[in-house]
Amino acid sequence: MSPMARQRYPPLPARRRDALRAGDDYGVSDSPDWRTVDWAAHLRTLEILGSPVNYVDIGEQGDSRPIVFVHGLSGQWQNWLENIPRFARDRRVIALDLPGFGRSPMPREPIAIDFFGRVVAELCDRLGLAPAVLVGNSMGGYVAAEVAISSPQAVERLMLVSSAGISQREAPRGRVLRVGRLMTYGTRSSTAQRRALAARPALRHWILSMVIRHPSRLRPDVTLEGLMKGSGKPGFYDALVSCLDYDFLERLPEIGCPTVVLWGRQDAIIPVRDADRFVELVGGSRKVVMEDTGHVAMIERPVTFNDELQRFLDHEIGPGELSSPRHERASGDRVV
């Protein structure tokens, strides 16, 4: 029996003392450090499908294809703070607040995965990004995959990071929605309260251990800016309902661009077994599993995550490489 098959789901939260064995790359920022960036100088707003969308736009659009980062449920563009600066050194990088999240207000249209997909595709078109590299985490992977299906001209490559879209329909709907309603009220703490929570390792561990494998190893500022500020936004509940309702499994084989499916082995939000299902359905895709890592690998192990994304960007796709649904599948899987 494979290690994947034997793994308990959901995995038990790590103990605080387990963080001592998390590895030298856990919670370590990449270079350039995001704290050195004047982010306000790169913030923009664009009206898309009748509503303003907030996004950060940094780096020069040269010969390298631009990257568009798409956050997950209860997220915002700052989920990618640890990743944007490195890639903005040699290409244009965009990270947006989906409508109803971050600083993007609720849209006129009902929130849905396909609506978010149209927003991202329109953003790529309006900003001259297409075809772009789309990188999406959790619900953001759901959205990015939808773009690759519905607007293939907008996507050159696709990275799905602990992506929703496979097993969420098996979740107990009533319980998930009840928890979702509680979260819409329970996460509306003030910035001062969130800052105080982020500064206390024990409390940080207790609150975030289902999302992050070793919360005490993250610095308070990235916990606050990269994670906690995105909670309590008005689009959360409607987006949660859409994640439960939207089904694109039969359409996943339509994705024709190079695709990497990256997962944290100890993801307690979306099971790592979903990575295999994505690889099965998306022709020519390959899998990367990050050990001792939770749901937000790009924040937990930024350097290792960025190295994997760079490896993907550097990989040249030859003619006909995606013609076979199982092209180099076994040899393409990586564990890091």
C-alpha positions as CSV (number, residue, x, y, z in Angstrom):
1,M,0.0,0.0,0.0
2,S,1.4,3.4,-0.9
3,P,2.1,6.2,1.7
4,M,-0.7,8.2,0.0
5,A,-3.2,5.4,0.5
6,R,-2.2,4.9,4.2
7,Q,-2.4,8.5,5.2
8,R,-5.1,9.5,7.7
9,Y,-7.5,12.2,6.6
10,P,-7.8,14.7,8.0
11,P,-4.3,14.5,9.4
12,L,-3.9,15.3,13.1
13,P,-2.7,18.8,13.7
14,A,1.0,19.0,14.5
15,R,2.1,19.6,18.1
16,R,3.9,22.8,18.8
17,R,7.1,21.0,19.5
18,D,6.9,19.3,16.1
19,A,7.8,22.6,14.6
20,L,11.4,22.2,15.8
21,R,11.7,19.4,13.1
22,A,10.0,21.3,10.3
23,G,13.1,21.9,8.3
24,D,15.3,24.9,7.6
25,D,13.0,26.2,4.8
26,Y,9.8,26.4,6.9
27,G,8.6,30.0,7.3
28,V,11.8,31.4,5.7
29,S,11.2,34.3,3.3
30,D,12.7,34.3,-0.2
31,S,14.7,37.1,-1.7
32,P,13.9,39.9,-2.4
33,D,12.0,40.1,0.9
34,W,8.4,41.3,0.6
35,R,8.9,43.7,3.5
36,T,11.2,45.8,1.3
37,V,8.5,46.5,-1.4
38,D,6.5,49.7,-1.5
39,W,3.3,47.8,-2.2
40,A,1.1,50.9,-2.3
41,A,2.9,52.1,-5.4
42,H,1.8,48.9,-7.3
43,L,-1.9,48.8,-6.3
44,R,-4.4,49.3,-9.1
45,T,-8.2,49.1,-9.6
46,L,-9.9,48.1,-12.8
47,E,-13.7,47.8,-13.5
48,I,-14.4,44.3,-14.7
49,L,-17.9,43.0,-15.4
50,G,-19.4,46.0,-13.8
51,S,-17.5,46.0,-10.5
52,P,-14.1,47.4,-9.4
53,V,-11.4,44.8,-8.9
54,N,-8.3,45.6,-6.7
55,Y,-5.0,44.1,-7.8
56,V,-1.2,44.5,-7.4
57,D,0.8,44.9,-10.6
58,I,4.5,44.7,-10.3
59,G,7.5,43.9,-12.6
60,E,8.1,44.5,-16.3
61,Q,6.4,42.5,-19.1
62,G,9.4,41.4,-21.1
63,D,9.9,38.1,-23.0
64,S,8.8,36.0,-20.0
65,R,5.1,35.3,-19.7
66,P,3.4,37.1,-16.9
67,I,2.1,35.3,-13.8
68,V,-1.4,35.8,-12.3
69,F,-1.8,34.6,-8.7
70,V,-5.4,33.8,-7.6
71,H,-6.1,33.5,-3.8
72,G,-8.4,31.1,-2.1
73,L,-11.5,31.3,0.1
74,S,-11.1,33.8,2.9
75,G,-8.0,35.1,1.0
76,Q,-6.7,38.2,-0.7
77,W,-3.8,39.2,-3.0
78,Q,-1.5,39.3,0.1
79,N,-1.6,35.5,0.3
80,W,1.2,35.7,-2.3
81,L,3.4,38.2,-0.5
82,E,6.2,35.6,-0.2
83,N,6.1,34.8,-3.9
84,I,5.5,37.9,-5.9
85,P,8.9,39.7,-5.4
86,R,11.0,36.9,-6.6
87,F,9.2,36.5,-9.9
88,A,8.7,40.2,-10.4
89,R,12.5,40.5,-11.0
90,D,12.2,39.2,-14.5
91,R,8.5,39.3,-15.5
92,R,5.2,41.1,-14.8
93,V,3.3,39.7,-11.9
94,I,-0.4,40.3,-11.0
95,A,-2.2,39.2,-7.9
96,L,-5.9,40.2,-7.5
97,D,-8.6,40.4,-4.9
98,L,-11.5,38.4,-6.3
99,P,-14.9,40.3,-6.1
100,G,-16.1,40.2,-2.5
101,F,-12.6,39.7,-1.1
102,G,-9.8,42.0,0.0
103,R,-10.5,45.5,-1.2
104,S,-12.7,44.4,-4.1
105,P,-16.4,45.1,-3.2
106,M,-19.2,42.7,-3.8
107,P,-20.0,42.3,-7.5
108,R,-23.3,43.0,-9.2
109,E,-23.5,39.5,-10.5
110,P,-23.9,36.5,-8.1
111,I,-20.7,35.1,-6.9
112,A,-19.8,31.7,-8.5
113,I,-16.7,29.9,-9.7
114,D,-17.5,30.5,-13.3
115,F,-18.1,34.2,-12.6
116,F,-14.7,34.4,-10.9
117,G,-13.3,32.6,-13.9
118,R,-14.7,35.2,-16.3
119,V,-13.2,38.0,-14.0
120,V,-9.7,36.5,-14.2
121,A,-10.0,35.9,-18.0
122,E,-11.2,39.5,-18.5
123,L,-8.4,40.8,-16.3
124,C,-5.8,39.0,-18.4
125,D,-7.4,40.3,-21.6
126,R,-7.7,43.9,-20.5
127,L,-4.2,44.1,-19.1
128,G,-2.6,42.4,-22.1
129,L,-1.4,39.4,-20.1
130,A,-2.8,36.5,-22.2
131,P,-1.6,33.9,-22.3
132,A,-0.5,34.1,-18.7
133,V,0.8,31.6,-16.2
134,L,-2.1,31.1,-13.7
135,V,-1.3,30.0,-10.1
136,G,-4.2,29.3,-7.8
137,N,-4.5,28.1,-4.3
138,S,-7.5,26.3,-2.9
139,M,-10.6,28.1,-4.3
140,G,-8.2,30.0,-6.4
141,G,-7.1,26.8,-8.1
142,Y,-10.7,26.0,-8.7
143,V,-11.0,29.4,-10.5
144,A,-7.7,29.1,-12.4
145,A,-8.7,25.6,-13.7
146,E,-12.1,27.0,-14.8
147,V,-10.3,29.8,-16.7
148,A,-8.1,27.1,-18.4
149,I,-11.2,25.3,-19.5
150,S,-13.5,28.1,-20.5
151,S,-10.9,30.6,-21.8
152,P,-7.9,28.5,-22.9
153,Q,-6.5,31.4,-24.9
154,A,-5.8,33.2,-21.6
155,V,-3.6,30.5,-20.0
156,E,-0.1,29.4,-21.0
157,R,0.6,27.3,-18.0
158,L,-1.4,26.3,-14.9
159,M,-0.3,25.5,-11.3
160,L,-3.0,24.2,-8.9
161,V,-1.9,24.5,-5.3
162,S,-4.1,22.4,-2.9
163,S,-6.9,23.2,-5.3
164,A,-10.6,22.8,-4.6
165,G,-12.8,21.2,-7.2
166,I,-12.6,17.5,-6.6
167,S,-13.9,16.2,-3.2
168,Q,-15.8,19.2,-1.9
169,R,-19.1,17.7,-3.2
170,E,-18.5,14.8,-0.8
171,A,-18.4,17.1,2.2
172,P,-21.4,17.1,4.6
173,R,-23.1,20.2,3.1
174,G,-25.2,21.2,6.1
175,R,-22.3,21.1,8.5
176,V,-20.0,23.0,6.2
177,L,-22.5,25.7,5.6
178,R,-23.2,26.0,9.4
179,V,-19.5,26.4,10.0
180,G,-19.3,28.9,7.1
181,R,-22.1,31.1,8.7
182,L,-20.2,31.0,12.0
183,M,-17.0,32.1,10.3
184,T,-18.6,35.1,8.6
185,Y,-19.3,36.4,12.1
186,G,-16.4,35.0,14.1
187,T,-13.6,36.3,11.8
188,R,-14.6,40.0,11.9
189,S,-12.1,41.0,14.6
190,S,-10.3,44.3,14.4
191,T,-6.8,44.8,13.0
192,A,-5.5,45.4,16.5
193,Q,-7.1,42.1,17.7
194,R,-5.6,40.2,14.8
195,R,-2.2,41.7,15.4
196,A,-2.3,40.6,19.0
197,L,-3.3,37.1,18.0
198,A,-0.5,36.9,15.4
199,A,2.0,37.9,17.9
200,R,1.3,35.0,20.3
201,P,2.8,31.7,19.1
202,A,0.7,29.5,21.2
203,L,-2.5,31.2,20.2
204,R,-1.4,31.4,16.6
205,H,-0.9,27.6,16.6
206,W,-4.3,26.9,18.2
207,I,-6.2,29.1,15.7
208,L,-4.3,28.2,12.5
209,S,-3.2,24.6,12.9
210,M,-5.9,23.2,10.6
211,V,-4.7,25.5,7.8
212,I,-0.9,25.7,8.5
213,R,1.2,22.7,9.6
214,H,3.4,24.7,11.9
215,P,1.9,28.2,12.7
216,S,4.4,29.0,15.4
217,R,7.2,28.9,12.8
218,L,5.7,31.8,10.8
219,R,6.7,35.3,11.6
220,P,3.8,37.4,13.1
221,D,3.9,39.9,10.2
222,V,3.3,37.4,7.5
223,T,0.7,35.6,9.6
224,L,-1.2,38.9,9.9
225,E,-0.6,40.4,6.4
226,G,-0.6,37.2,4.4
227,L,-3.3,35.3,6.1
228,M,-5.5,36.9,8.8
229,K,-6.4,40.1,7.0
230,G,-8.3,38.2,4.4
231,S,-10.9,36.8,6.7
232,G,-14.3,38.2,7.4
233,K,-15.0,39.6,3.9
234,P,-18.6,39.8,2.5
235,G,-18.0,37.3,-0.4
236,F,-17.0,34.4,1.9
237,Y,-20.3,32.7,2.4
238,D,-21.5,33.0,-1.3
239,A,-18.1,31.7,-2.5
240,L,-18.3,28.8,-0.1
241,V,-21.7,27.8,-1.4
242,S,-20.4,28.0,-5.0
243,C,-17.4,25.8,-4.1
244,L,-19.8,23.2,-2.9
245,D,-22.2,23.4,-5.8
246,Y,-20.0,23.9,-8.9
247,D,-18.9,20.8,-10.7
248,F,-16.4,20.7,-13.6
249,L,-15.0,17.1,-13.2
250,E,-16.2,16.1,-16.6
251,R,-14.6,19.1,-18.2
252,L,-11.1,18.9,-16.5
253,P,-9.8,16.7,-19.4
254,E,-10.4,19.8,-21.7
255,I,-7.4,21.5,-20.0
256,G,-4.7,21.5,-22.7
257,C,-2.0,23.6,-21.2
258,P,1.0,22.3,-19.1
259,T,-0.2,21.8,-15.6
260,V,1.5,21.1,-12.2
261,V,-0.6,20.0,-9.2
262,L,1.2,20.9,-6.0
263,W,0.0,19.8,-2.6
264,G,1.1,19.8,1.1
265,R,1.2,16.3,2.4
266,Q,-0.5,17.2,5.7
267,D,-3.2,19.4,4.1
268,A,-6.2,19.2,6.5
269,I,-8.5,21.3,4.4
270,I,-8.4,19.5,1.1
271,P,-7.1,15.9,1.1
272,V,-3.8,15.2,-0.7
273,R,-5.5,12.3,-2.6
274,D,-7.3,15.0,-4.7
275,A,-3.9,15.7,-6.3
276,D,-4.0,12.2,-7.9
277,R,-7.5,12.8,-9.2
278,F,-6.4,16.1,-10.8
279,V,-3.5,14.4,-12.4
280,E,-5.7,11.6,-13.6
281,L,-8.1,14.0,-15.3
282,V,-5.8,16.7,-16.6
283,G,-3.8,15.2,-19.5
284,G,0.0,15.5,-19.2
285,S,-0.1,17.1,-15.8
286,R,2.4,16.2,-13.0
287,K,2.3,16.2,-9.3
288,V,4.5,17.8,-6.6
289,V,4.0,16.9,-2.9
290,M,5.6,18.9,-0.2
291,E,6.3,17.0,3.0
292,D,5.3,18.2,6.4
293,T,3.3,21.1,4.8
294,G,-0.3,22.1,5.1
295,H,-2.8,24.0,2.9
296,V,-0.8,27.1,2.0
297,A,2.5,25.8,0.8
298,M,3.4,29.2,-0.8
299,I,3.4,30.8,2.7
300,E,4.7,27.8,4.7
301,R,7.8,27.1,2.6
302,P,8.2,30.1,0.3
303,V,11.7,29.3,-1.0
304,T,10.9,25.7,-1.8
305,F,7.5,26.6,-3.4
306,N,9.1,29.3,-5.5
307,D,11.8,26.9,-6.6
308,E,9.1,24.5,-7.8
309,L,7.3,27.3,-9.6
310,Q,10.5,28.4,-11.3
311,R,11.2,24.8,-12.3
312,F,7.8,24.7,-14.0
313,L,8.4,28.0,-15.7
314,D,11.8,26.8,-17.0
315,H,10.5,23.5,-18.4
316,E,10.2,23.7,-22.1
317,I,7.2,22.0,-23.6
318,G,8.0,20.2,-26.8
319,P,5.7,19.6,-29.8
320,G,3.0,17.0,-29.0
321,E,4.2,16.6,-25.4
322,L,0.6,16.9,-24.1
323,S,-0.9,14.5,-26.7
324,S,-1.0,11.5,-24.2
325,P,-3.0,11.9,-21.0
326,R,-0.4,9.9,-19.1
327,H,2.7,11.3,-20.7
328,E,5.6,10.8,-18.2
329,R,3.1,10.7,-15.4
330,A,5.1,8.5,-13.0
331,S,8.5,10.1,-13.7
332,G,7.0,13.5,-13.4
333,D,5.8,13.2,-9.8
334,R,8.0,14.8,-7.2
335,V,8.2,14.8,-3.5
336,V,10.0,17.7,-1.8
